[in-house]
Amino acid sequence: MEIDQSSVEGNLEILKFIIACTLVLPATYFDNGKRIIVGGDQLSVSRVETVKRCVDDDVTAFDRMEWALPALQLFHLQMNLCSLMVKTYFGESDKPGSLSFYVARLKRKRISEGSSSFHAADELLRNVFNGMVLWLWKEELGIDSSKTLDELGANQDMTTMLNQVFTAAEAIRARYLVRPEANRKAYGNANTNAALFIRDMLVYIELGDAIKQGDVRRIEAVLMPITIMFQAGGTKNYANLLLRLAFDICHTWTEL
């Protein structure tokens, strides 16, 4: 199928081809208000919305494309959030705590501030996050690295051990993650940036897990912080698109 997918006209041709030739649906199929979610990345969604504006005065509902509901595919959201995390925390290779520092010492490939392999970048982000969190547990619980939580609770019942874990987790959250930027003077730039990284990674990990589980409510819950992250990181097209996605989840799709 020789169609220019980078143009508005090409996207219109592709949609018509899918409806007529792939799904084999007649135009009358949409007369009773049926709709189809058209997923894609930010550019694809933008082009489909432009197509709909261009044909909004056509005669039939099918030609006006009232049936098409453009929506951001969640994997594209996850990939772009991963790129934003790398860009935000990449830093310089001689500065401890920066992702560039860990890339150099772990000898990771296919990761750079400008362009990275998603799988390589995702693995690095999670590895660095796990290391930082384990260090926090070690410091907050006052145990050496040879001990584990299992050993810590070997002589306690499960309820007592869980209460200790929850208490320690809340202490870590309150001390480091509530307002990490306010701790820069007390803990220094490296530790403050690490706390900011952990805070943002909690959102990133929650998004990825919610997508895997197909949990719309959990996805909806992280849309607000992710929108703020995109806006602050200069990725304003995605920030605007997430506002639309949140609106659709709350008001549009529930009525279909």
NUGUVEX-476427 format. One line per 8 residues: number of its first residue (from 1); their letters; for each residue x, y, z of N, C-alpha, C. Coordinates in Angstrom, 3 decimals. Example, Ala and Ser with C-alpha at 12.3 -4.5 7.8 and 13.67 -1.06 7.14 Angstrom:
1 = as = 13.190,-5.690,7.800,12.300,-4.500,7.800,13.200,-3.300,7.800  12.850,-2.250,7.080,13.670,-1.060,7.140,12.900,0.030,7.870
END
This chain:
1 = meidqssv = 0.854,-1.187,0.000,0.000,0.000,0.000,0.891,1.239,0.000  1.007,1.903,-1.146,1.877,3.061,-1.286,1.125,4.334,-0.900  1.116,4.643,0.365,0.445,5.834,0.866,1.405,6.590,1.776  1.471,7.890,1.611,2.346,8.726,2.427,1.708,8.926,3.806  2.196,8.192,4.779,1.603,8.251,6.114,1.997,9.506,6.888  2.924,10.285,6.339,3.370,11.491,7.047,2.502,12.704,6.742  1.519,12.545,5.852,0.665,13.673,5.474,-0.757,13.475,5.979  -1.507,14.566,6.058,-2.903,14.511,6.464,-3.715,13.702,5.455
9 = egnleilk = -3.466,13.956,4.158,-4.182,13.237,3.108,-3.885,11.742,3.162  -2.623,11.409,3.452,-2.250,10.007,3.548,-2.956,9.298,4.691  -3.106,9.985,5.816,-3.820,9.388,6.944,-5.286,9.148,6.614  -5.882,10.066,5.848,-7.274,9.886,5.421,-7.397,8.662,4.516  -6.457,8.506,3.581,-6.480,7.341,2.687,-6.322,6.038,3.467  -5.422,6.037,4.440,-5.188,4.832,5.230,-6.442,4.432,5.997  -7.102,5.411,6.624,-8.311,5.105,7.384,-9.401,4.533,6.486  -9.576,5.136,5.316,-10.596,4.645,4.394,-10.248,3.250,3.890
17 = fiiactlv = -8.962,3.001,3.655,-8.532,1.682,3.199,-8.802,0.625,4.266  -8.502,0.950,5.520,-8.719,-0.006,6.616,-10.200,-0.330,6.759  -11.042,0.713,6.696,-12.481,0.499,6.858,-13.042,-0.316,5.692  -12.681,0.058,4.462,-13.276,-0.566,3.277,-12.651,-1.911,2.927  -11.339,-2.015,3.036,-10.655,-3.209,2.532,-10.230,-4.197,3.628  -9.830,-3.691,4.783,-9.383,-4.584,5.855,-10.564,-5.065,6.703  -11.348,-4.111,7.202,-12.507,-4.471,8.028,-13.747,-4.790,7.188  -13.714,-4.352,5.937,-14.827,-4.579,4.991,-16.154,-4.109,5.606
25 = lpatyfdn = -16.156,-2.852,6.020,-17.358,-2.265,6.609,-17.962,-1.264,5.637  -19.256,-1.364,5.345,-19.904,-0.373,4.485,-20.099,0.937,5.242  -20.254,2.019,4.508,-20.449,3.325,5.143,-21.686,3.340,6.026  -22.702,2.552,5.651,-23.950,2.523,6.425,-23.774,1.884,7.797  -22.662,1.182,7.997,-22.400,0.541,9.299,-22.357,1.580,10.417  -21.971,2.811,10.067,-21.792,3.849,11.079,-23.017,4.759,11.220  -24.112,4.431,10.528,-25.288,5.302,10.560,-25.922,5.394,11.942  -25.763,4.357,12.755,-26.396,4.363,14.080,-25.463,4.874,15.182
33 = gkriivgg = -24.407,5.564,14.784,-23.525,6.187,15.777,-22.352,5.351,16.225  -22.112,4.217,15.581,-20.957,3.397,15.964,-19.668,4.175,15.752  -18.714,3.917,16.627,-17.431,4.617,16.545,-16.282,3.640,16.710  -15.118,4.061,16.233,-13.912,3.241,16.325,-12.782,4.110,16.875  -12.090,3.582,17.876,-10.930,4.296,18.406,-9.762,4.122,17.438  -9.198,5.226,16.990,-8.056,5.224,16.067,-6.812,5.593,16.863  -5.986,4.576,17.159,-4.810,4.805,17.987,-3.574,5.130,17.177  -2.655,5.842,17.810,-1.399,6.185,17.150,-0.534,7.033,18.064
41 = dqlsvsrv = 0.587,7.522,17.540,1.420,8.424,18.323,0.849,9.841,18.251  1.555,10.789,18.834,1.036,12.155,18.911,0.807,12.761,17.535  1.731,12.515,16.588,1.572,13.075,15.251,0.383,12.454,14.518  0.215,11.140,14.668,-0.910,10.471,14.011,-2.239,10.997,14.540  -2.334,11.146,15.858,-3.569,11.673,16.460,-3.836,13.080,15.959  -2.792,13.898,15.898,-2.944,15.274,15.427,-3.426,15.313,13.979  -2.901,14.430,13.148,-3.293,14.407,11.730,-4.731,13.940,11.555  -5.144,12.942,12.336,-6.530,12.476,12.245,-7.484,13.576,12.694
49 = etvkrcvd = -7.132,14.293,13.739,-7.972,15.404,14.186,-8.061,16.485,13.110  -6.941,16.733,12.417,-6.944,17.710,11.323,-7.846,17.238,10.189  -7.777,15.943,9.858,-8.647,15.381,8.820,-10.107,15.608,9.191  -10.470,15.347,10.431,-11.860,15.493,10.862,-12.332,16.941,10.732  -11.457,17.877,11.023,-11.824,19.289,10.882,-12.018,19.664,9.414  -11.235,19.043,8.536,-11.314,19.372,7.102,-12.590,18.845,6.454  -13.168,17.772,6.998,-14.334,17.144,6.358,-15.596,17.292,7.207  -15.584,18.210,8.174,-16.722,18.300,9.096,-17.998,18.852,8.452
57 = ddvtafdr = -17.919,19.311,7.179,-19.126,19.807,6.507,-19.574,18.865,5.385  -19.015,17.636,5.345,-19.461,16.665,4.342,-20.878,16.180,4.641  -21.456,15.457,3.698,-22.886,15.121,3.769,-23.186,14.052,4.809  -22.483,12.920,4.754,-22.831,11.802,5.630,-21.932,11.755,6.863  -22.422,11.046,7.880,-21.642,10.880,9.105,-20.337,10.149,8.824  -20.392,9.205,7.877,-19.177,8.467,7.529,-18.145,9.395,6.899  -18.572,10.208,5.938,-17.647,11.124,5.263,-17.141,12.209,6.205  -17.944,12.566,7.192,-17.493,13.544,8.188,-16.570,12.905,9.227
65 = mewalpal = -16.414,11.608,9.129,-15.556,10.834,10.028,-15.962,10.976,11.496  -17.274,11.041,11.711,-17.760,11.102,13.084,-17.461,9.811,13.831  -17.198,8.748,13.094,-16.936,7.444,13.691,-15.515,7.317,14.250  -14.627,8.204,13.837,-13.215,8.088,14.231,-12.946,8.830,15.542  -12.453,8.097,16.532,-12.056,8.690,17.807,-10.537,8.577,17.950  -9.799,9.613,17.565,-8.334,9.542,17.670,-7.886,9.511,19.126  -6.994,8.585,19.445,-6.518,8.453,20.821,-5.047,8.039,20.837  -4.324,8.581,21.791,-2.906,8.267,21.940,-2.737,6.820,22.398
73 = qlfhlqmn = -1.922,6.040,21.672,-1.617,4.688,22.105,-0.689,4.738,23.307  -0.996,3.914,24.292,-0.314,4.013,25.576,1.164,3.633,25.495  1.513,2.726,24.576,2.933,2.381,24.455,3.741,3.572,23.946  3.146,4.371,23.047,3.834,5.596,22.605,4.023,6.554,23.776  3.020,6.630,24.645,3.141,7.464,25.844,4.290,6.972,26.712  4.363,5.667,26.924,5.421,5.098,27.752,6.799,5.351,27.139  6.935,5.188,25.825,8.222,5.418,25.174,8.657,6.873,25.292  7.724,7.793,25.102,8.087,9.208,25.176,8.378,9.649,26.602
81 = lcslmvkt = 7.694,9.051,27.575,8.014,9.355,28.968,9.401,8.826,29.308  9.745,7.661,28.777,11.092,7.114,28.971,12.140,8.061,28.390  11.903,8.556,27.179,12.844,9.496,26.553,12.975,10.776,27.370  11.849,11.253,27.899,11.876,12.462,28.719,12.681,12.243,29.995  12.516,11.070,30.620,13.279,10.760,31.835,14.782,10.760,31.546  15.168,10.139,30.439,16.585,10.099,30.079,17.098,11.505,29.821  16.353,12.280,29.071,16.755,13.655,28.754,16.888,14.501,30.013  15.936,14.369,30.931,15.906,15.200,32.139,17.057,14.877,33.079
89 = yfgesdkp = 17.378,13.592,33.226,18.335,13.182,34.252,19.666,12.704,33.678  19.901,12.947,32.386,21.123,12.422,31.767,22.372,13.059,32.369  22.435,14.382,32.389,23.549,15.075,33.028,24.887,14.824,32.365  25.956,14.906,33.181,27.327,14.737,32.693,27.948,13.488,33.312  28.809,12.841,32.535,29.350,11.544,32.954,30.269,11.628,34.165  30.776,12.823,34.488,31.661,12.950,35.649,30.919,13.416,36.891  29.584,13.493,36.809,28.789,13.940,37.958,28.036,12.746,38.551  28.458,12.270,39.740,27.769,11.146,40.373,26.281,11.425,40.548
97 = gslsfyva = 25.465,10.416,40.258,24.016,10.566,40.376,23.322,10.802,39.055  24.058,11.271,38.052,23.451,11.480,36.734,23.348,10.154,36.006  22.387,10.064,35.077,22.275,8.835,34.284,23.515,8.627,33.426  24.097,9.715,32.955,25.316,9.618,32.155,26.450,8.974,32.959  26.501,9.268,34.236,27.495,8.678,35.133,27.337,7.165,35.171  26.082,6.693,35.293,25.830,5.255,35.373,26.007,4.579,34.013  25.652,5.283,32.944,25.855,4.732,31.598,27.338,4.439,31.375  28.193,5.373,31.786,29.633,5.199,31.585,30.182,4.052,32.430
105 = rlkrkris = 29.764,3.985,33.695,30.326,2.975,34.588,29.742,1.583,34.363  28.504,1.523,33.911,27.900,0.227,33.610,28.148,-0.192,32.158  28.792,0.712,31.403,29.135,0.457,29.995,27.903,0.072,29.178  26.854,0.855,29.337,25.624,0.600,28.597,25.717,1.189,27.197  25.110,0.499,26.246,25.115,0.930,24.858,23.724,1.422,24.469  23.657,2.130,23.349,22.404,2.585,22.730,21.604,3.534,23.620  22.325,4.263,24.479,21.658,5.234,25.345,22.392,6.559,25.245  21.669,7.613,24.875,22.243,8.954,24.821,21.151,9.956,25.157
113 = egsssfha = 21.553,11.178,25.406,20.579,12.212,25.756,19.651,12.517,24.597  20.159,12.407,23.363,19.356,12.762,22.205,18.455,11.651,21.714  18.982,10.431,21.665,18.200,9.314,21.127,18.670,8.017,21.774  17.708,7.204,22.206,18.050,5.953,22.878,17.118,4.840,22.431  17.624,3.615,22.486,16.762,2.456,22.335,15.834,2.390,23.544  14.539,2.213,23.287,13.589,2.195,24.406,13.932,1.097,25.405  14.182,-0.102,24.922,14.421,-1.226,25.833,15.706,-1.028,26.638  16.745,-0.483,26.002,17.987,-0.222,26.720,17.793,0.874,27.762
121 = adellrnv = 17.086,1.936,27.382,16.855,3.040,28.308,15.941,2.611,29.458  14.906,1.851,29.133,13.980,1.374,30.167,14.718,0.506,31.183  15.583,-0.380,30.710,16.348,-1.246,31.614,17.266,-0.418,32.510  17.939,0.581,31.931,18.831,1.432,32.722,18.050,2.180,33.799  16.933,2.781,33.425,16.141,3.535,34.389,15.730,2.659,35.566  15.272,1.448,35.265,14.812,0.552,36.332,15.979,0.057,37.186  17.128,-0.218,36.560,18.293,-0.658,37.327,18.771,0.427,38.287  18.854,1.659,37.791,19.297,2.776,38.630,18.288,3.023,39.753
129 = fngmvlwl = 17.014,2.957,39.419,15.965,3.136,40.430,16.089,2.079,41.524  16.227,0.813,41.137,16.330,-0.269,42.125,17.537,-0.077,43.033  18.663,0.331,42.449,19.859,0.565,43.254,19.671,1.690,44.256  19.064,2.784,43.811,18.840,3.920,44.704,17.869,3.564,45.835  16.822,2.833,45.499,15.832,2.458,46.512,16.442,1.498,47.530  17.261,0.540,47.078,17.921,-0.372,48.008,18.857,0.378,48.945  19.525,1.391,48.391,20.399,2.209,49.241,19.580,2.964,50.292  18.436,3.484,49.895,17.571,4.182,50.854,17.099,3.251,51.970
137 = wkeelgid = 16.683,2.031,51.578,16.272,1.055,52.588,17.419,0.763,53.555  18.603,0.593,53.026,19.768,0.299,53.853,20.017,1.428,54.848  19.958,2.664,54.366,20.217,3.805,55.233,19.109,3.999,56.270  17.865,3.876,55.831,16.744,4.167,56.722,16.559,3.079,57.781  16.801,1.814,57.412,16.632,0.715,58.366,17.892,0.467,59.194  19.008,1.081,58.779,20.239,0.929,59.533,20.804,-0.475,59.509  20.706,-1.160,58.385,21.232,-2.521,58.264,22.311,-2.548,57.198  23.209,-3.534,57.302,24.236,-3.635,56.270,23.687,-4.404,55.077
145 = ssktldel = 24.399,-4.360,53.992,23.887,-4.890,52.727,23.745,-6.409,52.733  24.326,-7.098,53.704,24.228,-8.557,53.725,22.895,-9.043,54.283  22.168,-8.144,54.936,20.879,-8.523,55.518,19.749,-8.262,54.535  18.735,-9.046,54.611,17.549,-8.859,53.776,16.348,-8.662,54.666  15.242,-8.222,54.039,14.016,-8.042,54.818,13.519,-9.372,55.369  13.782,-10.460,54.634,13.392,-11.777,55.145,14.112,-12.095,56.443  15.420,-11.834,56.483,16.192,-12.084,57.689,15.777,-11.154,58.817  15.454,-9.927,58.440,15.029,-8.945,59.428,13.758,-9.405,60.145
153 = ganqdmtt = 12.888,-10.071,59.399,11.631,-10.498,59.988,11.580,-11.966,60.349  12.745,-12.606,60.409,12.758,-14.051,60.644,12.149,-14.424,61.987  12.362,-13.588,62.988,11.874,-13.899,64.333,10.632,-13.097,64.698  9.947,-12.557,63.686,8.746,-11.764,63.935,7.580,-12.320,63.136  6.388,-12.036,63.598,5.235,-12.423,62.801,5.087,-11.471,61.623  4.299,-11.882,60.633,4.181,-11.120,59.392,3.637,-9.718,59.633  2.651,-9.599,60.513,2.042,-8.285,60.769,3.057,-7.301,61.325  3.869,-7.763,62.275,4.885,-6.892,62.874,5.905,-6.461,61.837
161 = mlnqvfta = 6.337,-7.424,61.010,7.326,-7.094,59.992,6.769,-6.105,58.972  5.517,-6.318,58.521,4.909,-5.405,57.561,4.744,-4.015,58.144  4.397,-3.934,59.422,4.274,-2.629,60.071,5.610,-1.899,60.081  6.701,-2.641,60.299,8.032,-2.035,60.258,8.356,-1.522,58.855  8.003,-2.342,57.859,8.261,-1.941,56.476,7.463,-0.695,56.115  6.171,-0.676,56.464,5.324,0.478,56.156,5.821,1.727,56.870  6.241,1.579,58.125,6.750,2.732,58.880,8.016,3.285,58.233  8.904,2.368,57.829,10.141,2.799,57.174,9.850,3.444,55.824
169 = aeairary = 8.897,2.867,55.079,8.539,3.426,53.771,7.978,4.830,53.915  7.142,5.058,54.924,6.571,6.384,55.147,7.651,7.374,55.564  8.615,6.906,56.373,9.717,7.788,56.773,10.547,8.200,55.562  10.794,7.248,54.652,11.538,7.555,53.423,10.763,8.546,52.566  9.467,8.296,52.410,8.635,9.188,51.604,8.634,10.601,52.171  8.419,10.714,53.489,8.329,12.034,54.113,9.664,12.771,54.078  10.739,12.032,54.270,12.056,12.671,54.365,12.613,13.079,53.013  12.411,12.224,52.011,13.095,12.439,50.740,12.190,12.846,49.573
177 = lvrpeanr = 10.919,12.419,49.574,10.127,12.496,48.348,8.993,13.512,48.370  8.611,14.041,49.521,7.493,14.979,49.555,7.856,16.269,48.839  8.974,16.863,49.222,9.470,18.068,48.534,10.971,17.942,48.347  11.400,17.063,47.465,12.839,16.798,47.333,13.648,18.016,46.929  13.034,18.925,46.144,13.788,20.108,45.716,14.116,21.023,46.887  13.345,20.922,47.993,13.599,21.753,49.165,14.764,21.217,49.998  15.237,20.012,49.688,16.306,19.384,50.459,17.689,19.616,49.873  17.753,20.439,48.834,19.028,20.602,48.127,20.126,21.130,49.051
185 = kaygnant = 19.767,22.060,49.939,20.766,22.635,50.834,21.213,21.624,51.882  20.261,20.822,52.367,20.583,19.863,53.426,21.339,18.647,52.904  20.959,18.146,51.731,21.511,16.879,51.248,22.451,17.023,50.054  22.517,18.221,49.450,23.389,18.414,48.297,22.686,18.099,46.990  23.290,18.525,45.889,22.661,18.378,44.574,22.480,16.925,44.161  23.497,16.087,44.374,23.427,14.704,43.916,22.291,13.954,44.594  22.188,14.069,45.911,21.132,13.359,46.636,19.754,13.923,46.316  19.676,15.231,46.143,18.386,15.837,45.797,17.929,15.395,44.417
193 = naalfird = 18.854,15.378,43.461,18.501,14.906,42.119,18.109,13.432,42.141  18.762,12.648,42.990,18.392,11.235,43.130,16.972,11.097,43.665  16.607,11.938,44.632,15.244,11.900,45.184,14.216,12.298,44.127  14.540,13.310,43.331,13.640,13.709,42.243,13.492,12.576,41.224  14.606,11.904,40.928,14.574,10.781,39.995,13.688,9.657,40.525  13.826,9.318,41.798,13.009,8.260,42.390,11.539,8.636,42.343  11.235,9.883,42.670,9.839,10.338,42.642,9.237,10.193,41.249  9.968,10.632,40.225,9.449,10.541,38.856,9.404,9.096,38.367
201 = mlvyielg = 10.358,8.273,38.815,10.366,6.872,38.407,9.172,6.114,38.989  8.718,6.502,40.154,7.524,5.858,40.715,6.332,6.040,39.775  6.232,7.216,39.166,5.169,7.475,38.199,5.394,6.649,36.937  6.637,6.616,36.466,6.969,5.875,35.251,6.675,4.379,35.407  7.083,3.804,36.530,6.868,2.381,36.776,5.380,2.081,36.925  4.664,2.954,37.601,3.219,2.757,37.769,2.506,2.777,36.419  2.908,3.683,35.527,2.311,3.729,34.190,2.544,2.423,33.452  3.792,1.947,33.429,4.107,0.724,32.717,3.338,-0.470,33.250
209 = daikqgdv = 3.232,-0.584,34.574,2.515,-1.714,35.159,1.017,-1.619,34.890  0.474,-0.392,34.965,-0.958,-0.203,34.708,-1.304,-0.547,33.259  -0.409,-0.225,32.329,-0.631,-0.576,30.921,-0.645,-2.093,30.765  0.310,-2.781,31.395,0.360,-4.241,31.304,-0.900,-4.882,31.867  -1.394,-4.321,32.968,-2.575,-4.883,33.622,-3.879,-4.448,32.953  -3.798,-3.460,32.058,-5.009,-2.937,31.428,-5.909,-2.218,32.416  -5.300,-1.587,33.426,-6.060,-0.930,34.493,-6.252,0.549,34.142  -7.419,0.871,33.599,-7.689,2.230,33.122,-7.662,3.224,34.271
217 = rrieavlm = -8.173,2.850,35.432,-8.218,3.788,36.558,-6.818,4.142,37.053  -5.928,3.175,37.065,-4.555,3.478,37.471,-3.864,4.357,36.434  -4.143,4.106,35.163,-3.599,4.964,34.103,-4.119,6.384,34.273  -5.419,6.497,34.517,-6.026,7.813,34.706,-5.386,8.546,35.880  -5.053,7.801,36.947,-4.500,8.427,38.150,-3.124,9.046,37.906  -2.337,8.476,36.973,-0.991,9.013,36.736,-0.950,10.024,35.596  -2.073,10.247,34.926,-2.067,11.180,33.800,-1.711,12.602,34.242  -2.194,13.025,35.407,-1.914,14.393,35.849,-0.426,14.630,36.090
225 = pitimfqa = 0.257,13.794,36.914,1.700,14.042,37.075,2.488,13.897,35.782  2.087,12.971,34.906,2.799,12.810,33.633,2.594,14.038,32.748  1.380,14.583,32.750,1.113,15.811,31.977,2.014,16.941,32.450  2.152,17.078,33.767,3.024,18.114,34.330,4.473,17.866,33.935  4.890,16.595,33.964,6.275,16.258,33.586,6.552,16.615,32.133  5.604,16.307,31.230,5.787,16.650,29.822,5.817,18.168,29.624  4.926,18.875,30.292,4.883,20.334,30.151,6.180,20.960,30.651  6.651,20.505,31.819,7.889,21.049,32.389,9.101,20.676,31.547
233 = ggtknyan = 9.038,19.506,30.875,10.164,19.050,30.070,10.172,19.602,28.658  9.202,20.456,28.336,9.165,21.081,27.015,8.471,20.256,25.951  7.867,19.119,26.342,7.144,18.285,25.372,5.667,18.653,25.441  5.357,19.854,24.975,4.028,20.421,25.202,2.955,19.777,24.335  3.318,19.247,23.173,2.318,18.566,22.344,1.742,17.354,23.072  2.624,16.609,23.732,2.153,15.450,24.493,1.368,15.886,25.721  1.766,16.982,26.345,1.023,17.489,27.498,-0.412,17.844,27.097  -0.553,18.528,25.970,-1.892,18.879,25.488,-2.704,17.638,25.140
241 = lllrlafd = -2.036,16.645,24.546,-2.731,15.419,24.156,-3.200,14.633,25.375  -2.420,14.670,26.449,-2.819,13.954,27.664,-4.033,14.600,28.329  -4.147,15.913,28.214,-5.353,16.576,28.712,-6.580,16.064,27.960  -6.420,15.894,26.649,-7.513,15.354,25.828,-7.812,13.903,26.209  -6.763,13.121,26.451,-6.946,11.716,26.826,-7.684,11.613,28.157  -7.311,12.438,29.127,-7.986,12.418,30.430,-9.460,12.778,30.276  -9.746,13.758,29.421,-11.138,14.143,29.173,-11.911,12.996,28.541  -11.302,12.326,27.555,-11.979,11.222,26.877,-12.277,10.076,27.841
249 = ichtwtel = -11.317,9.749,28.707,-11.535,8.666,29.660,-12.692,8.996,30.598  -12.748,10.253,31.035,-13.757,10.638,32.029,-15.133,10.890,31.412  -15.172,11.428,30.202,-16.436,11.934,29.688,-16.880,11.357,28.344  -15.953,10.998,27.464,-16.336,10.571,26.118,-16.548,9.087,26.026  -15.520,8.308,26.388,-15.594,6.865,26.154,-16.596,6.166,27.060  -16.857,6.734,28.221,-17.820,6.084,29.134,-19.230,6.166,28.607  -19.458,7.036,27.627,-20.821,7.203,27.103,-21.060,6.383,25.850  -20.044,5.680,25.363,-20.192,4.928,24.103,-20.896,3.610,24.341
END
